[in-house]
Amino acid sequence: MKTFFYLKSCSTCNRIIKELDLPSDIELHDIKSSPISEEQINHLKELAGSFEALFSKRAQLYKSENLKDKNLNEEDFKFYLLKHYTFLKRPVLVYNSHIFIGNSSKTVEAAKAFIQKNE
């Protein structure tokens, strides 16, 4: 699987797409127009190690639903990831059996180096 999960309307995601210079065989998956399936989220969890690693605690809904005050477990994280696209920490790049989650400069640089090495 070579997929880039992102939000089309997100300027940070679009900047990262350009910065990574993604190969043409990587599928761009807009999580708003095409929500992530349970099968996909389970696969991402296998690669990431947990649903929590995929979960964005910066999401507006995280704050507005007072989730920070709740003790969420893995099933809760999965539920919210499937409930609304905003809970996915983005972007997420899956390149075969490797996963890169989020938009930190360290993550983007690691993804860029990995892509260049594996093209």
C-alpha positions in Angstrom: 0.0 0.0 0.0 1.3 3.4 -1.0 -1.2 6.0 0.2 -1.1 9.6 1.4 -4.0 10.3 3.7 -4.6 14.1 3.9 -7.2 16.8 3.9 -7.5 18.5 0.6 -8.4 21.8 2.1 -5.4 21.8 4.5 -2.7 24.1 3.4 -0.1 22.3 5.6 -1.0 18.9 3.9 -0.7 20.6 0.4 2.6 22.1 1.3 3.9 18.7 2.4 2.7 17.0 -0.8 4.8 19.5 -2.8 7.8 19.2 -0.4 7.8 15.4 -0.6 7.4 15.4 -4.4 5.3 12.2 -4.1 5.9 9.5 -6.7 3.0 8.9 -9.1 2.3 5.5 -7.6 1.2 7.0 -4.3 -2.5 7.3 -4.0 -3.8 10.6 -2.6 -6.7 9.9 -0.3 -8.7 13.0 0.8 -10.2 11.9 4.1 -13.0 14.4 4.0 -14.5 13.4 0.6 -13.7 9.7 1.1 -13.7 8.8 4.8 -11.3 6.2 6.1 -12.8 2.7 6.4 -12.5 0.4 9.4 -10.3 -1.9 7.4 -8.0 1.0 6.5 -7.8 2.3 10.1 -7.0 -1.1 11.4 -4.2 -1.4 8.9 -2.9 2.0 9.9 -3.0 0.9 13.6 -1.0 -2.2 12.8 1.7 0.0 11.3 1.5 2.7 13.9 1.3 0.4 16.9 -1.9 2.1 18.4 -4.9 4.1 17.5 -3.8 6.8 19.8 -0.7 7.3 17.6 -3.0 8.2 14.8 -5.2 10.5 16.9 -5.0 14.3 16.8 -5.4 15.9 20.2 -5.3 19.3 18.4 -8.6 18.7 16.6 -11.3 21.3 17.4 -13.8 18.5 18.2 -11.3 17.1 20.7 -11.7 20.3 22.7 -15.4 21.0 22.0 -16.4 17.5 23.1 -14.2 17.8 26.2 -12.4 14.6 25.3 -9.2 15.9 27.0 -11.1 15.4 30.3 -11.9 11.8 29.5 -9.7 8.8 30.0 -9.8 7.4 26.4 -8.8 3.9 25.6 -7.8 2.3 22.3 -11.4 1.5 21.4 -12.4 5.1 22.1 -9.6 6.4 19.8 -10.7 4.0 17.1 -14.4 5.1 17.5 -13.5 8.8 17.1 -11.1 8.2 14.2 -14.0 6.5 12.3 -16.5 9.0 13.5 -14.9 12.1 12.0 -12.0 12.8 9.7 -10.7 15.7 11.9 -9.5 13.2 14.5 -6.8 11.8 12.2 -3.4 13.3 12.8 -2.5 14.3 9.4 -1.1 13.8 7.0 -0.4 10.1 7.1 1.9 8.5 4.5 1.9 4.7 4.2 4.7 3.5 2.0 4.6 -0.3 1.8 5.1 -1.3 5.5 6.3 2.1 6.7 4.2 4.8 8.2 4.8 8.5 8.7 2.3 10.3 10.9 1.9 14.1 11.3 3.4 17.2 10.0 6.4 17.8 12.2 9.5 18.8 10.3 11.3 15.7 11.6 8.5 13.4 10.3 8.4 15.2 6.9 12.2 14.9 6.5 12.2 11.2 7.4 9.4 10.6 4.9 11.3 12.5 2.2 14.5 10.6 2.8 12.6 7.3 2.8 10.9 8.0 -0.5 14.1 9.1 -2.2 15.9 6.0 -1.0 13.1 3.7 -2.2 12.2 5.2 -5.6 
